[in-house]
Amino acid sequence: MKNKTLLFLIIGGLVYFGVSNDPLGAEKVYPSKSIELVCPIGAGGSTSMSGRVIAGTLTEYIGAPVVVIHKTGAYGTVGTTYVAKSKPDGYTLLITITGPMAISPSIRKIDYKIQDFELLCQYAIEPMGLVVRSDAPWKTVEELVADIKKAPGTFKYATDGVGTPSHVGIEFFKKAVGGLKMDAVPFLSGLETGTAVLGGHVQMTYAYLVSVKGAYEAGKIRILALGTDKRLEDYPGVPTFSEIGYPEVKWCPWYGVGAPIKVPKQVSDKLKEALYKTAQNPEVQKLLSKIGFTPSFMDGKEFTKVIQEENKKVFKLVEAGDIKKVD
Protein backbone atom coordinates (compact mmCIF):
# COMPACT_ATOMS: atom_id res chain seq x y z
CA MET A 1 0.00 0.00 0.00
CA LYS A 2 2.83 2.35 0.87
CA ASN A 3 4.54 1.56 -2.44
CA LYS A 4 1.37 2.34 -4.39
CA THR A 5 0.96 5.62 -2.53
CA LEU A 6 4.58 6.56 -3.22
CA LEU A 7 4.17 5.71 -6.92
CA PHE A 8 1.04 7.84 -7.11
CA LEU A 9 2.85 10.79 -5.55
CA ILE A 10 5.78 10.47 -7.95
CA ILE A 11 3.55 10.31 -11.01
CA GLY A 12 1.48 13.21 -9.72
CA GLY A 13 4.61 15.24 -9.11
CA LEU A 14 5.90 14.58 -12.62
CA VAL A 15 2.60 15.66 -14.13
CA TYR A 16 2.55 18.80 -11.97
CA PHE A 17 6.09 19.85 -12.79
CA GLY A 18 5.68 18.95 -16.45
CA VAL A 19 2.85 21.44 -16.71
CA SER A 20 4.23 24.15 -14.44
CA ASN A 21 7.62 24.16 -16.18
CA ASP A 22 6.00 24.67 -19.57
CA PRO A 23 6.58 28.36 -20.45
CA LEU A 24 3.19 28.41 -22.12
CA GLY A 25 1.43 27.07 -19.04
CA ALA A 26 -1.53 24.90 -19.99
CA GLU A 27 -1.38 25.98 -23.65
CA LYS A 28 0.39 23.36 -25.73
CA VAL A 29 -0.13 24.82 -29.20
CA TYR A 30 0.59 28.40 -30.27
CA PRO A 31 -1.35 30.18 -31.58
CA SER A 32 -4.76 29.07 -30.36
CA LYS A 33 -6.50 32.43 -30.86
CA SER A 34 -6.17 35.64 -32.83
CA ILE A 35 -3.07 37.85 -32.51
CA GLU A 36 -3.17 41.64 -32.13
CA LEU A 37 -0.71 43.66 -34.18
CA VAL A 38 -0.76 47.10 -32.57
CA CYS A 39 -0.28 50.09 -34.85
CA PRO A 40 0.80 53.13 -32.76
CA ILE A 41 -0.12 55.58 -35.56
CA GLY A 42 -3.61 56.44 -36.80
CA ALA A 43 -5.54 54.46 -39.40
CA GLY A 44 -5.20 55.38 -43.06
CA GLY A 45 -1.50 56.27 -43.00
CA SER A 46 1.41 54.36 -44.46
CA THR A 47 2.25 52.69 -41.13
CA SER A 48 -1.25 51.29 -40.80
CA MET A 49 -1.31 50.19 -44.44
CA SER A 50 2.01 48.38 -44.11
CA GLY A 51 0.76 46.66 -40.96
CA ARG A 52 -2.28 45.35 -42.81
CA VAL A 53 -0.07 44.06 -45.61
CA ILE A 54 2.07 42.19 -43.09
CA ALA A 55 -0.90 40.95 -41.04
CA GLY A 56 -2.71 39.49 -44.05
CA THR A 57 0.12 37.20 -45.07
CA LEU A 58 1.39 36.54 -41.54
CA THR A 59 -2.06 35.09 -40.82
CA GLU A 60 -1.40 32.40 -43.43
CA TYR A 61 2.05 31.48 -42.12
CA ILE A 62 1.34 31.64 -38.39
CA GLY A 63 -1.97 29.76 -38.57
CA ALA A 64 -4.25 32.22 -36.76
CA PRO A 65 -5.88 35.57 -37.58
CA VAL A 66 -3.54 38.56 -37.13
CA VAL A 67 -5.64 41.68 -36.56
CA VAL A 68 -4.31 45.24 -36.77
CA ILE A 69 -5.60 47.45 -33.96
CA HIS A 70 -4.78 51.10 -33.36
CA LYS A 71 -3.53 52.54 -30.09
CA THR A 72 -2.58 56.08 -30.99
CA GLY A 73 -1.32 59.24 -29.37
CA ALA A 74 1.82 61.07 -28.18
CA TYR A 75 3.82 60.44 -31.36
CA GLY A 76 3.27 56.70 -31.20
CA THR A 77 4.32 56.25 -27.59
CA VAL A 78 0.82 55.34 -26.34
CA GLY A 79 0.60 52.20 -28.46
CA THR A 80 4.24 51.36 -27.83
CA THR A 81 3.69 51.60 -24.08
CA TYR A 82 0.58 49.42 -24.36
CA VAL A 83 2.57 46.60 -25.94
CA ALA A 84 5.50 47.00 -23.53
CA LYS A 85 3.10 46.44 -20.62
CA SER A 86 1.20 43.58 -22.28
CA LYS A 87 1.44 39.92 -21.31
CA PRO A 88 4.44 38.36 -23.12
CA ASP A 89 2.50 35.46 -24.60
CA GLY A 90 2.84 36.18 -28.32
CA TYR A 91 -0.71 37.48 -28.72
CA THR A 92 0.16 41.19 -28.60
CA LEU A 93 2.70 42.45 -31.14
CA LEU A 94 3.82 45.93 -32.13
CA ILE A 95 4.54 47.63 -35.43
CA THR A 96 7.87 49.10 -34.38
CA ILE A 97 8.61 52.46 -35.96
CA THR A 98 11.43 54.98 -35.76
CA GLY A 99 9.68 57.76 -33.82
CA PRO A 100 8.71 56.01 -30.58
CA MET A 101 11.60 53.53 -30.67
CA ALA A 102 14.65 55.57 -31.75
CA ILE A 103 13.70 59.21 -31.16
CA SER A 104 11.21 59.52 -28.29
CA PRO A 105 13.45 57.81 -25.69
CA SER A 106 15.80 60.81 -25.98
CA ILE A 107 13.31 63.67 -26.14
CA ARG A 108 10.12 62.65 -24.32
CA LYS A 109 9.06 61.20 -21.00
CA ILE A 110 8.00 57.66 -21.77
CA ASP A 111 7.00 54.60 -19.73
CA TYR A 112 9.07 52.02 -21.59
CA LYS A 113 12.64 51.22 -22.61
CA ILE A 114 13.94 49.55 -25.73
CA GLN A 115 14.93 46.66 -23.45
CA ASP A 116 11.22 46.07 -22.78
CA PHE A 117 10.87 44.60 -26.28
CA GLU A 118 12.09 41.65 -28.25
CA LEU A 119 12.57 42.89 -31.79
CA LEU A 120 11.46 40.14 -34.17
CA CYS A 121 12.33 41.68 -37.54
CA GLN A 122 12.46 44.75 -39.75
CA TYR A 123 10.35 44.46 -42.89
CA ALA A 124 10.77 47.81 -44.68
CA ILE A 125 12.25 51.28 -44.73
CA GLU A 126 10.72 54.53 -45.98
CA PRO A 127 13.28 56.39 -48.10
CA MET A 128 13.99 60.06 -47.40
CA GLY A 129 16.19 62.66 -49.02
CA LEU A 130 17.17 66.33 -49.09
CA VAL A 131 14.81 68.22 -51.40
CA VAL A 132 14.87 71.67 -53.04
CA ARG A 133 12.87 73.24 -55.86
CA SER A 134 13.96 72.28 -59.35
CA ASP A 135 14.54 75.93 -60.29
CA ALA A 136 16.80 76.49 -57.25
CA PRO A 137 20.44 77.28 -58.10
CA TRP A 138 21.84 74.29 -56.17
CA LYS A 139 22.47 71.09 -58.07
CA THR A 140 24.59 69.47 -55.37
CA VAL A 141 24.71 69.36 -51.59
CA GLU A 142 28.06 71.12 -51.67
CA GLU A 143 26.64 74.09 -53.59
CA LEU A 144 23.73 74.40 -51.16
CA VAL A 145 25.99 74.21 -48.10
CA ALA A 146 28.35 76.85 -49.51
CA ASP A 147 25.48 79.33 -50.00
CA ILE A 148 24.03 78.68 -46.54
CA LYS A 149 27.42 79.35 -44.96
CA LYS A 150 27.72 82.61 -46.89
CA ALA A 151 24.40 83.84 -45.49
CA PRO A 152 23.81 82.21 -42.07
CA GLY A 153 20.33 82.64 -40.64
CA THR A 154 18.65 83.50 -43.93
CA PHE A 155 17.71 79.97 -44.99
CA LYS A 156 14.64 78.06 -43.82
CA TYR A 157 13.80 74.38 -43.82
CA ALA A 158 10.49 72.57 -43.30
CA THR A 159 9.86 69.70 -40.90
CA ASP A 160 6.70 67.82 -40.00
CA GLY A 161 7.16 68.54 -36.29
CA VAL A 162 9.72 68.51 -33.51
CA GLY A 163 11.42 65.16 -33.05
CA THR A 164 10.05 63.59 -36.23
CA PRO A 165 12.27 61.65 -38.67
CA SER A 166 12.26 64.65 -41.01
CA HIS A 167 13.45 66.96 -38.23
CA VAL A 168 16.12 64.54 -37.02
CA GLY A 169 17.32 63.96 -40.60
CA ILE A 170 17.91 67.65 -41.25
CA GLU A 171 19.75 67.97 -37.93
CA PHE A 172 22.04 65.10 -38.92
CA PHE A 173 22.66 66.93 -42.21
CA LYS A 174 23.42 70.26 -40.52
CA LYS A 175 25.86 68.62 -38.14
CA ALA A 176 27.57 66.47 -40.79
CA VAL A 177 28.48 69.45 -42.98
CA GLY A 178 30.05 71.37 -40.13
CA GLY A 179 27.08 73.17 -38.59
CA LEU A 180 24.57 75.39 -40.37
CA LYS A 181 22.51 78.28 -39.05
CA MET A 182 19.00 77.90 -40.45
CA ASP A 183 15.47 78.41 -39.17
CA ALA A 184 13.08 75.48 -38.81
CA VAL A 185 9.47 75.88 -39.97
CA PRO A 186 7.27 73.09 -38.55
CA PHE A 187 4.28 71.73 -40.43
CA LEU A 188 1.80 68.96 -39.70
CA SER A 189 2.76 66.38 -42.30
CA GLY A 190 5.35 65.33 -44.84
CA LEU A 191 2.97 66.36 -47.62
CA GLU A 192 2.88 69.90 -46.24
CA THR A 193 6.66 70.14 -46.05
CA GLY A 194 6.95 69.31 -49.74
CA THR A 195 4.26 71.87 -50.55
CA ALA A 196 6.20 74.47 -48.57
CA VAL A 197 9.27 73.87 -50.73
CA LEU A 198 7.22 74.05 -53.93
CA GLY A 199 5.62 77.31 -52.77
CA GLY A 200 8.97 78.90 -51.99
CA HIS A 201 8.14 79.32 -48.29
CA VAL A 202 11.31 77.39 -47.36
CA GLN A 203 14.39 76.47 -49.33
CA MET A 204 14.54 72.79 -48.41
CA THR A 205 13.20 69.84 -46.46
CA TYR A 206 14.35 66.36 -45.58
CA ALA A 207 11.44 64.65 -47.28
CA TYR A 208 9.67 61.32 -47.28
CA LEU A 209 10.14 60.50 -50.96
CA VAL A 210 6.66 59.05 -51.31
CA SER A 211 5.21 62.49 -50.51
CA VAL A 212 7.25 64.27 -53.21
CA LYS A 213 7.46 61.58 -55.88
CA GLY A 214 4.75 63.18 -58.02
CA ALA A 215 6.47 66.57 -57.89
CA TYR A 216 9.80 64.91 -58.69
CA GLU A 217 8.39 63.08 -61.70
CA ALA A 218 6.79 66.34 -62.87
CA GLY A 219 10.18 68.05 -62.70
CA LYS A 220 9.16 70.45 -59.93
CA ILE A 221 11.66 69.40 -57.29
CA ARG A 222 15.26 68.25 -57.16
CA ILE A 223 16.56 65.62 -54.74
CA LEU A 224 20.15 66.43 -53.82
CA ALA A 225 20.96 63.29 -51.81
CA LEU A 226 19.31 60.23 -50.31
CA GLY A 227 19.38 59.02 -46.72
CA THR A 228 19.33 55.38 -47.86
CA ASP A 229 22.31 53.02 -47.75
CA LYS A 230 22.29 52.64 -51.55
CA ARG A 231 20.82 54.31 -54.62
CA LEU A 232 17.19 53.65 -55.46
CA GLU A 233 15.83 52.30 -58.71
CA ASP A 234 13.27 55.12 -59.00
CA TYR A 235 15.94 57.80 -58.47
CA PRO A 236 19.02 56.39 -60.28
CA GLY A 237 20.76 59.74 -60.71
CA VAL A 238 20.51 60.75 -57.07
CA PRO A 239 23.53 59.90 -54.87
CA THR A 240 23.33 58.81 -51.25
CA PHE A 241 24.78 61.01 -48.51
CA SER A 242 27.32 58.27 -47.86
CA GLU A 243 28.52 58.47 -51.48
CA ILE A 244 29.25 62.19 -51.19
CA GLY A 245 31.10 61.86 -47.92
CA TYR A 246 28.41 62.23 -45.24
CA PRO A 247 27.61 58.73 -43.92
CA GLU A 248 26.26 60.30 -40.71
CA VAL A 249 23.17 61.32 -42.69
CA LYS A 250 22.17 57.74 -43.51
CA TRP A 251 18.73 58.10 -41.97
CA CYS A 252 15.37 56.70 -43.04
CA PRO A 253 12.36 55.55 -41.01
CA TRP A 254 12.13 51.80 -40.62
CA TYR A 255 9.25 49.44 -39.88
CA GLY A 256 9.33 46.14 -38.07
CA VAL A 257 7.58 43.89 -35.61
CA GLY A 258 8.31 43.54 -31.91
CA ALA A 259 6.86 41.80 -28.87
CA PRO A 260 7.05 42.33 -25.12
CA ILE A 261 10.27 40.94 -23.70
CA LYS A 262 10.22 37.40 -22.25
CA VAL A 263 7.96 35.86 -24.86
CA PRO A 264 8.57 32.08 -24.63
CA LYS A 265 11.34 31.02 -27.00
CA GLN A 266 9.21 28.53 -28.93
CA VAL A 267 6.64 31.26 -29.56
CA SER A 268 9.31 33.79 -30.54
CA ASP A 269 10.95 31.28 -32.89
CA LYS A 270 7.64 30.50 -34.57
CA LEU A 271 6.87 34.19 -35.02
CA LYS A 272 10.32 34.89 -36.46
CA GLU A 273 10.01 32.06 -38.96
CA ALA A 274 6.53 33.23 -40.05
CA LEU A 275 7.65 36.85 -40.29
CA TYR A 276 10.66 35.90 -42.41
CA LYS A 277 8.39 34.07 -44.85
CA THR A 278 5.97 37.01 -44.82
CA ALA A 279 8.67 39.58 -45.56
CA GLN A 280 10.08 37.46 -48.41
CA ASN A 281 6.66 36.95 -50.01
CA PRO A 282 6.72 38.63 -53.47
CA GLU A 283 3.16 39.91 -53.14
CA VAL A 284 3.96 41.49 -49.76
CA GLN A 285 7.03 43.18 -51.25
CA LYS A 286 4.98 44.43 -54.18
CA LEU A 287 2.31 45.92 -51.90
CA LEU A 288 4.88 47.56 -49.60
CA SER A 289 6.50 49.15 -52.65
CA LYS A 290 3.13 50.55 -53.73
CA ILE A 291 2.81 52.28 -50.36
CA GLY A 292 6.16 53.95 -51.02
CA PHE A 293 8.29 51.71 -48.82
CA THR A 294 11.41 49.77 -49.77
CA PRO A 295 11.08 46.15 -48.61
CA SER A 296 14.09 45.49 -46.41
CA PHE A 297 14.24 42.44 -44.16
CA MET A 298 16.48 42.38 -41.12
CA ASP A 299 16.44 39.73 -38.42
CA GLY A 300 15.75 40.60 -34.80
CA LYS A 301 19.36 40.71 -33.60
CA GLU A 302 20.53 43.00 -36.39
CA PHE A 303 17.42 45.16 -36.07
CA THR A 304 18.05 45.58 -32.34
CA LYS A 305 21.61 46.78 -33.03
CA VAL A 306 20.35 49.34 -35.56
CA ILE A 307 17.83 50.74 -33.09
CA GLN A 308 20.43 50.95 -30.33
CA GLU A 309 22.87 52.76 -32.62
CA GLU A 310 20.23 55.23 -33.78
CA ASN A 311 19.19 55.87 -30.19
CA LYS A 312 22.76 56.89 -29.44
CA LYS A 313 22.92 59.17 -32.49
CA VAL A 314 19.71 60.96 -31.54
CA PHE A 315 20.80 61.26 -27.92
CA LYS A 316 23.99 63.00 -29.05
CA LEU A 317 21.89 65.57 -30.94
CA VAL A 318 19.86 66.22 -27.80
CA GLU A 319 22.96 66.33 -25.63
CA ALA A 320 24.51 68.93 -27.96
CA GLY A 321 21.34 71.03 -27.89
CA ASP A 322 20.58 70.51 -31.58
CA ILE A 323 17.19 69.05 -30.63
CA LYS A 324 15.32 70.22 -27.54
CA LYS A 325 13.38 67.90 -25.26
CA VAL A 326 9.65 68.43 -25.68
CA ASP A 327 8.52 67.54 -22.15
N, C-alpha and C positions, 0 to 999 in steps of 0.2 A: 504493500500500500504506500509505504514511504517512497519507494522507487518510482511508482506511478505519479505521485504528487510532484516529485522532483523533476521528472520528465515533462510534466505539464507546465511547470514553472519555467523550465528552460525554453521550451517551444514558445510559450507566451512571451518570454523576454525577447526572443529572436524576432518574433513578429512585431513587437512593440518598437524595438530599436530599428528594425528594417524600415518601418514607416517613418519614425521620427527623424531618422538620419537622411531621409529623402529630401533634397532641397526644395522640391515642389510640394512637400507635404503629401496629402492624400491624392493629389493629381498626378496621374501616371503618364498622361499624353498631353503634350502641348502642341498647338493650342486647342482648347476645348470650347472656346467662345470667341466672340469678335474682339478685335484689337483696335484700340484708339490710336490714331496718329494725330497728335496735337499740332495744329498750325498756330504759331503765336502772332501771326499777322492776319488782318481782315480778309474776308472772303472776296473773291473776284480779282485779286492781285496775282502776280507771277508766282509768289511763294505758295499760295493756296493751289494754283493750277498745277504747279510741279508736284505738290503733295498728292493731288488726285491722280496724276499720271503714275506716280510710284505706287500708291495704294491699290490701284486697279490691278496691276500685274503682280504685286506682292501677294495679293489675295490668292492668286493661282498657285504661287510657289510655296506659300506658308500653310495653305490648307484651311484658312478661316477668313471671314470677312475682315478687311482692314478699312476702317471708317475714319475719314478726316473730320475732326472737330476743331472749332476755333475757340481759342482762349486768348483774347487780345487785350492790348493796353500797355502803356509805359514802354513804348519802343520794343515790344516783343518780350519784355521781362515777365509779364504776368503769366503767359503761357509756359514760359521756360521754368518759372518758379513752380507752377502747378505740377509739371512733370518731375522736377527735382524732388518734390515732396510726396510723389505717388509711390504706391507699393511696387517694389522691384520684382514683378512677377512676369514681365514680358507683355502685359496687356495695355500698357500705356507707354507710347513712344513719342518722340519729339522730332519735328522738322527743325534741325539745328541750322541756324543762320548767323551770319557774321555779326549783326548788330548786338543782340543780347549775349552772344557767346564770346566775341573777341573785342568788342568796344565797351559795352556797358559795364563790365567789371572794373574798368578804370575810371569811368566818369559818373557813374550813378550808384546810389545806395541800392543794393540788391540783396535778396535773401537766398542766394545760392552761390556755389563756386563751381568752376569747371570740373573739379574733382568729384562733384556730386553726380556726374554723368559717366556712363560708358558710351563712348562714341563708336557706332557700329560701322558707319561708312560715310564717305562723301559721294554724292551722285552727280553733281553739276557745279559749274561756276557761272556767274553772270558777268560777261566781259565789260570793262569800263575803259575809258580813254580820255585824254585831254583834248577838248574841242574848242575851236574858234570859228568865226564866220568865214565862209569861203572867200569873201572879198577883203579879209584882213590882210595886212602886209606880211604876216609871219607864215612862212612855209615850213619852218622847223622849230623845234623846242628851243634851240640855241638862239635863234633870232628873237623869239618871244622873250626869253629871259634877258637878253641884252637890252631890249627896249624897256622892260620893267625896271631894271637896275638903273637906267638913265633917268627915269621919272618915278622914283619911289612914292607910293601913296596915291598915285593917280589911276591905278588899275583896279578893276573890280572883278570878282568871280562869284558865280552862283553856286549855292549848295541847296540840298533839300532838307536842311535842318542841322542843328548842332549835334555832333557825334554820329552822323550817318556815314555810310561808306563813301559817299561823294565828298563830304567834308574831310574825312580822314585822308582820303586819296590826295586831295589838293594840298593838305598839310605835309604829307610825305614828299610831294613834288617840291613845295617851297623849301623844305629843309634840304632835300637832296641837291638842289642847285645852288646852295650856299646862303639861303635865307632871302626871302622876298617880302617887301612891304606892300601889301595889297589889302583891300577892304572886302570882307565877305558880305554877300547879300543872300540871306536865307529865303527859300521858297518852300512850298508844301510838298512838292513831288519832283521826280526826275524829269517828267514831261515839262514842268514849268521852268526848270533850269535851262533846258534846251531852247525853250521859247524865249527866255530872257537873252540868250546869246543871239538868236536870230533877230530879235528886236533891237539889238544894240544897247541894251540896258547894262550889260556886263560884257567884258571882253572874252571871258572863257568860263568853262566849267569842266569838272571831272565827271563825265557823263556815263550813265548806263547806256550802252550802245543800242539796245533795243528801242530806247526812247528817242533816239536821233537817227535811226537807220533810214527812215523815209526822207529826212532832210539831207542826209549824206548822199543817198541815191539820186536826189533831185539836184545835187550840186550846190546846196545852200550852206553846208558847213564843211569844215576841214578837220580831220582828226590828226593831230600832230604825233601822238604816240599812244601805245596801248599798255594797259596795266597787266596784261596776260603774260604767261611765261613763254609763249611763242606766237608767231604771226597767225592771223585768222584767215580762213579761206575767203570770207566775204570782204575782207579789207587787205588784200595781198600787198598793196603798196605802202601800208602803214607799219612803221617799225615798232618794236616794243621798247619800253623805257630801258630795259636791260641791254638791248642792242646798242643804244646810244650812250651808254655809260652810266645809267642811273638805276641799278638793280633794286635800290631801296623802294622804288615806286612800283614794284610788282605787287599790285593790290587789286583784287576783284572779290566781290561777294561770293561766298560758296554756300552750298546747300547739301545737307546730309541728314542722317537719321541717328538719334541717340536714345538711350534708355536710362532710367535711374540706375545708379551704381548698385552693385551687388545682385544683379539679375543672375539667376542660376546659370552655370556655365553651359549646360546642355540646351537651355533656352537661347542664350546668347549665340551659341554656335549655330543653332538652327536659323535664327534670324539673320546672321551674317551670311550664311550660305544662300538663303532666299533673296536677300538684298543684292548679293553679287549677281545672281541670275537675273534679277529685275533690272539692275543697272546696265547689264550687257545685252538686254533684249533690244533688238533693232527697232521695234515699234516704239518702245519707251524712249530711246535715243532720238528718234524722229520727232516725237511729240515734244520732248524737252527743247529740241532745236527750234521748233515752231514758236515756242514761248519766247525765245530769244536767249536761251541758255546754251552753254557748251557742255555736252555730256562729259563728265570727267570723274571716273571712279577712283576712289582711294580707300584702302582698307582702314579699319578702325585705329590701328596703331599709328599709321602714318598721318591720318587725319588729326589725331590727338596732338601730335608733334606740331603740325601746322598751326593749330589753334593756340597752343602754348607760345609758339614763336610770335604770332601776331598779337597776342595779349601783351607780350613784352614790348613790342614795337609801339603799340598804342600807349602803353604806360609811359614810355619815354617821352612821347609827345606831351602828355599831361604833365609829367614831371618838369619838362622844360617850359611849361606855360603856353605851348602852342595851341593846346585845346584846354578849355576851362571845364571844370566839373560843373554839372548842371544841377546838383542837389545842394 
